[in-house]
Amino acid sequence: MRKMIDPVAFLQEMVSIYSPTGQEGELAGFLVARMRELGFRAYLDEVGNAVGEIGEGRRTLMLLGHMDTVSGCIPMRLEGGRLYGRGAVDAKGPLAAFIMAAARQGPPADCRLIIVGAVEEEGCSRGAHHLVPRYRPDAVIIGEPSGWEHVTLGYKGTLSVDYRLRQARGHTAGQGQTPAERAVAFWNAVNDYASVWNAGKERQFDMLTPTLVSICTDSDGFQEQVEMHINLRWPLGLDIEALQSWLKERAAPAELTFGTCEPPYRADKNTPLVRAFLQGIRAVGGTPRFKLKTGTSDMNVVGPAWGCPIAAYGPGDSNLDHTPAEHILIEDYLRAIAVLEQVLAQW
């Protein structure tokens, strides 16, 4: 008989372990130990993902969450039915709900159930990329906050852009542009490009959204330098290679490099997995709705690669992601566990 763990205490323990991207080891070890107590075949894989398996069968259902958070430790506290702490929403709450529901309900019939707490989702999605060539699941649930009554079907793509320009220092009374002025002109051009693309579009999911993450200038008295980091959230239908070519041409003579680049993805809503969610949410007393997110998740990595039914689900308000006030309603967390139990029973 499998040991049961109090779901609130379990989430409290998870949130109490600070696990920013690249520092997931302590939480991974904790999850492997707890999943073994719950009857899972649990282990750490080659990149540090915490993996738990239960059941045998010809079908495979993967529940893919992530352990890492953005930086900024928020001490865990339980107050007024709310659990505060870094990762409570994004995305320890959804991952805890996965583990609790699977431990209670067990795997669907004729199915191997795999739960993964992935590393570096908030960075380069290293954990998810590691999984792609090693598994071929029949369906996937991504652990991200959707709200317990909502199912997320799509995410925008992301492109990281680094701009760097260095030139001989000139007098401020001179005619030439400073590196800082050139960088600002480039940023304004990127915004103009986005404005043209976004003309006539109503949904944020369909828009190109640039964000100026940081800009820094420096001088040693002889050379002036500017470094700027931009993030672009890009929609379905945008030719990203054409955009990259335009960016390089427009940035000259600056050096432009591209970092993380994940394509946008939208899943089919007419699948047995999604229908199981709709039924499960109604069974717990909710009114199901679909969401399309303007951010990016590990769905962008595994969705195109595996081509199987996929959806993102989890308790929590995604507006609280990465914020100093990050917290999750305990009532919603428990409802999400009940919904996931229904999904596992029906899929």
C-alpha positions in Angstrom: 0.0 0.0 0.0 1.4 3.4 -1.0 2.1 6.0 1.7 -0.1 9.2 1.4 1.3 12.6 2.1 -0.7 15.7 3.1 -0.9 17.8 -0.2 -0.6 21.2 1.6 2.4 20.1 3.7 4.0 18.7 0.5 3.6 22.0 -1.3 4.9 23.9 1.7 8.1 21.8 1.7 8.6 22.3 -2.1 8.1 26.1 -1.8 10.5 26.2 1.2 13.3 24.9 -1.0 14.8 27.8 -3.0 15.5 26.5 -6.5 16.3 29.2 -9.0 17.4 28.1 -12.5 20.6 26.2 -12.2 20.2 25.4 -8.5 17.5 22.7 -8.6 19.5 19.9 -7.0 18.1 20.1 -3.5 14.5 20.2 -4.7 15.2 17.4 -7.2 16.5 15.1 -4.4 13.6 15.9 -2.2 11.1 15.1 -5.0 12.8 11.8 -5.8 12.6 10.7 -2.2 9.0 11.7 -1.8 7.9 10.0 -5.0 9.6 6.8 -3.9 7.7 7.0 -0.6 4.5 7.3 -2.7 5.3 4.2 -4.7 6.9 5.7 -7.9 10.0 4.4 -9.6 11.9 7.6 -9.1 15.3 8.8 -10.1 17.4 11.7 -11.4 18.2 11.6 -15.1 21.5 12.7 -16.7 20.7 16.5 -16.6 19.1 16.5 -13.2 15.4 16.2 -14.0 13.4 14.5 -11.3 11.5 11.6 -12.9 8.9 9.4 -11.3 7.1 6.5 -13.1 4.1 4.4 -12.1 2.1 1.8 -13.9 2.8 -0.4 -16.9 1.1 -0.5 -20.3 1.3 0.2 -24.0 0.3 3.8 -23.6 2.4 6.6 -22.0 1.1 9.8 -20.4 3.7 12.3 -19.4 3.0 15.1 -16.8 5.8 17.6 -17.4 6.4 20.3 -14.8 9.5 22.2 -13.9 11.4 22.7 -10.6 13.2 25.9 -11.3 12.0 29.4 -10.5 13.2 32.9 -11.3 15.6 34.4 -8.8 14.5 36.3 -5.7 13.8 34.3 -2.5 10.3 34.8 -1.0 10.0 33.1 2.4 7.3 30.5 2.5 4.3 31.4 4.6 0.7 30.1 4.9 -1.7 32.9 5.6 -5.5 33.3 5.1 -5.8 30.3 2.8 -2.9 31.5 0.7 0.5 30.0 0.4 3.2 32.6 -0.4 6.6 31.9 -1.7 8.8 31.8 -4.9 7.5 29.2 -7.2 4.1 28.7 -5.5 2.5 29.6 -8.8 5.2 29.1 -11.3 5.4 26.2 -11.2 5.7 24.2 -8.0 1.9 24.3 -7.4 1.2 22.6 -10.7 4.0 20.1 -10.2 2.9 19.2 -6.7 -0.7 18.8 -8.0 0.6 16.3 -10.6 2.4 14.2 -8.0 -0.5 14.3 -5.5 -3.1 13.4 -8.1 -1.0 10.5 -9.6 -0.3 9.1 -6.1 -4.0 9.1 -5.2 -5.5 8.0 -8.5 -2.7 5.9 -10.0 -2.1 5.6 -13.7 -4.9 5.2 -16.3 -5.7 1.7 -17.5 -3.0 0.1 -19.7 -0.8 3.1 -19.2 2.7 4.1 -17.9 2.5 7.4 -16.2 5.6 9.5 -16.1 6.0 12.7 -14.0 9.0 14.9 -14.7 10.2 17.9 -12.7 12.4 19.5 -15.4 15.4 21.8 -14.9 16.0 25.2 -16.4 12.6 25.9 -17.9 13.0 29.5 -16.9 16.3 29.5 -18.8 17.0 27.5 -22.0 14.5 24.6 -21.2 17.5 22.3 -20.9 15.4 19.6 -19.1 12.7 19.5 -21.8 15.3 19.4 -24.6 16.9 16.5 -22.9 13.6 14.6 -22.9 12.7 15.1 -26.6 14.8 12.3 -28.2 14.4 9.9 -25.2 10.6 9.6 -25.1 7.6 9.4 -27.4 4.5 9.8 -25.2 1.0 9.3 -26.3 -0.1 12.5 -24.5 1.4 15.2 -22.4 0.2 17.6 -19.7 2.5 20.6 -19.1 2.5 21.9 -15.5 1.9 25.6 -15.7 -0.6 27.9 -13.9 -3.8 28.2 -15.9 -6.3 28.5 -13.0 -8.0 25.4 -11.9 -11.0 25.9 -14.3 -8.9 26.7 -17.4 -6.8 24.7 -19.9 -4.0 26.3 -21.8 -3.7 25.3 -25.5 -1.0 27.6 -26.8 2.1 29.8 -26.1 3.9 32.4 -28.1 7.4 31.9 -29.2 10.5 33.6 -27.8 13.6 35.1 -29.3 16.5 36.5 -27.2 18.5 39.3 -28.8 21.8 40.7 -27.6 23.0 44.0 -29.1 26.6 45.2 -28.6 28.4 48.2 -30.1 31.8 49.6 -29.3 33.4 52.7 -31.0 36.0 55.4 -30.4 34.9 58.0 -28.0 33.8 61.3 -29.5 33.0 64.8 -28.1 29.3 65.3 -27.1 29.3 68.4 -29.2 30.3 66.3 -32.3 28.0 65.3 -35.1 28.2 61.5 -34.8 25.8 59.3 -32.8 27.0 57.8 -29.6 26.7 54.0 -29.1 23.8 54.7 -26.7 22.0 56.8 -29.3 22.5 54.1 -31.9 21.1 51.5 -29.5 18.0 53.6 -28.7 17.4 54.1 -32.5 17.6 50.4 -33.0 15.2 49.7 -30.2 12.7 52.3 -31.6 13.0 50.6 -35.0 12.2 47.2 -33.5 9.1 48.8 -31.9 8.1 50.3 -35.3 8.5 46.8 -36.9 6.2 45.3 -34.2 3.6 48.1 -34.7 3.4 47.4 -38.4 3.0 43.6 -37.8 0.4 44.2 -35.1 -1.8 46.5 -37.1 -5.4 45.2 -37.2 -4.7 42.4 -34.7 -6.8 42.3 -31.6 -5.4 39.4 -29.5 -2.1 39.6 -27.7 -1.5 36.0 -28.8 -1.3 37.2 -32.4 1.0 40.1 -31.8 4.8 40.6 -31.9 5.8 41.9 -28.5 9.3 43.3 -27.9 10.6 43.9 -24.4 13.8 45.9 -23.5 15.2 43.8 -20.7 18.4 45.8 -20.1 20.7 48.4 -21.5 24.1 49.4 -20.2 26.7 51.8 -21.3 30.4 52.0 -20.4 33.6 53.9 -21.3 37.3 53.6 -20.5 38.0 57.1 -21.7 39.0 56.0 -25.2 36.2 53.6 -26.3 32.5 53.8 -25.6 30.3 50.7 -25.4 26.7 49.9 -25.1 25.1 46.5 -24.5 21.4 45.9 -24.8 19.3 42.8 -24.2 15.9 42.4 -25.9 13.3 39.7 -25.7 10.8 39.2 -28.5 7.6 37.2 -28.0 6.5 36.2 -31.5 3.3 34.7 -32.8 2.3 32.0 -35.2 2.6 33.1 -38.8 5.6 35.3 -38.3 8.7 34.4 -40.5 11.3 34.4 -37.7 14.3 33.9 -40.1 13.2 37.0 -42.1 12.9 38.9 -38.8 16.4 37.9 -37.8 17.8 39.0 -41.1 16.1 42.4 -40.8 17.3 42.8 -37.2 21.0 42.1 -38.2 20.7 44.5 -41.2 19.1 47.2 -39.0 21.6 46.8 -36.2 24.7 47.4 -38.3 27.4 48.3 -37.4 26.6 46.8 -34.0 27.2 43.1 -33.3 23.9 41.2 -32.9 23.6 37.7 -31.5 20.6 35.5 -30.9 20.1 33.3 -27.9 17.1 31.3 -26.9 14.7 30.8 -29.9 11.6 28.7 -29.4 8.8 28.7 -31.9 5.2 29.4 -30.9 2.8 26.5 -30.5 -0.9 25.9 -30.4 -2.4 22.5 -29.6 -5.5 20.9 -30.9 -8.5 21.2 -28.6 -10.4 18.3 -30.1 -8.5 15.4 -28.4 -9.3 12.8 -25.8 -6.9 14.6 -23.4 -8.7 17.9 -23.6 -12.1 16.3 -23.4 -11.0 14.6 -20.2 -10.0 18.0 -18.8 -13.4 19.5 -19.7 -15.2 16.6 -18.0 -12.9 16.7 -15.0 -13.3 20.4 -14.4 -17.1 20.1 -14.6 -17.1 17.1 -12.3 -15.3 19.2 -9.6 -17.9 22.0 -10.1 -16.1 24.4 -12.5 -16.8 26.0 -15.8 -14.0 25.0 -18.2 -12.4 27.6 -20.5 -9.5 27.7 -22.9 -6.5 30.0 -22.7 -3.8 31.1 -25.1 -0.7 32.5 -23.2 1.6 35.3 -24.3 4.6 33.7 -22.6 6.5 30.6 -23.4 6.7 27.2 -21.7 8.2 23.7 -22.3 5.1 23.1 -24.5 7.0 25.1 -27.1 9.8 22.5 -27.0 8.0 19.2 -26.8 4.8 20.0 -28.6 6.3 20.3 -32.1 8.7 17.5 -31.5 6.3 14.8 -30.2 3.2 15.9 -32.1 0.9 14.2 -29.6 -2.2 15.5 -27.8 -1.0 18.1 -25.3 -2.4 20.7 -22.9 -1.0 22.9 -20.1 -2.8 22.9 -16.7 -2.2 23.8 -13.2 -3.5 25.9 -10.2 -2.5 29.5 -9.7 -3.0 32.9 -11.3 -0.3 33.4 -13.9 -0.4 37.2 -13.3 1.5 36.5 -10.1 4.3 34.7 -11.9 7.8 36.1 -11.1 6.3 38.8 -8.8 7.2 39.7 -5.2 3.6 38.8 -4.2 3.6 35.3 -5.7 1.1 33.1 -3.9 -1.4 30.3 -4.6 -4.9 29.8 -3.1 -4.9 26.5 -1.2 -8.5 25.9 -2.3 -7.6 26.2 -5.9 -4.6 23.9 -5.5 -6.8 21.2 -3.9 -9.4 21.6 -6.7 -6.7 21.2 -9.3 -5.6 17.9 -7.7 -9.2 16.7 -7.9 -9.5 17.7 -11.5 -6.3 15.9 -12.4 -7.6 12.8 -10.6 -10.6 12.9 -12.9 -8.4 13.3 -15.9 -6.3 10.3 -15.0 -9.4 8.2 -14.4 -10.9 9.2 -17.8 -8.0 9.3 -20.2 
